[in-house]
Amino acid sequence: MSSAPKVLFGFHAVGVRLRTAPRSILELYYESTRRDARMRQFLQRAQEAGLRPIEADALRLSRLAGSAGHQGVVARVETLPTVTSLDDLLDGVQGPPLLLVLDGVTDPHNLGACLRVADGAGAHAVIAPKDHAVGINATVAKVASGAAETVPYFMVTNLARTLGELKERNIWCLGLSDEADQTLYQADLKAPTALVMGAEGTGLRQLTRKTCDALVSIPMLGAVESLNVSVASGICLYEAVRQRKAA
């Protein structure tokens, strides 16, 4: 049974789907008054993929997207089949897994940015608890610039239990905390690693913090006390990338 169609908007989000699975695009709408080079190239790619873009005005596109930030491009698409379980994904990973765990990230812009950086760093999945997180919606997909299509996102019922299952697989669960004695740069991220990030301001929940194998901090040398969760995720993930490439 196929899932209900969903909406993607913006050049990045629709462009990734156009590149990776053009047959899954049911309808492609574009703003007819926009005739710049970016739009012309986009429409040419769509036509080469066998699609017939539909002209629409800005108001109709905003209604379809549920947002005015559509950049003149909206698509109705089939939901692509994904890996159904974290276990299945981890069974298929080549080399040491690198996972991003988000504890309490409820802002769709932050989640989209976290997915984007996870894609860039080659993380195998992003994990979040069902009751303290935001799902993938059109805003998340837009901010993620296509990464919502490429990075598996698992929402789990019990985050502490999931971290325990990762530890049973010998994946080191490393939590980020301002109060940690050790810095990120002292940690060995070459081993199988899950980087666990709390929400900006509140940080990791107590049970999540207790379940982690260790806590690390990002050195803060200026006046501000913390970084946005997507920025912190990028720093941590790319430190893992740096260590693994150096090795």
Secondary structure, DSSP 4 states (H G I P E B T S, - for coil): -PPPPEEEESHHHHHHHHHH-GGGEEEEEEETT--SHHHHHHHHHHHHTT---EEE-HHHHHHHHTSS--TTEEEEEPPPP----HHHHHHH--SS-EEEEEES---HHHHHHHHHHHHHHT-SEEEEEGGGS----HHHHHHHTTHHHHS-EEEES-HHHHHHHHHHTT-EEEEE-TT-SEEGGGS--SSSEEEEEEBTTTBS-HHHHHHSSEEEE----SS-S---HHHHHHHHHHHHHHHHHH-
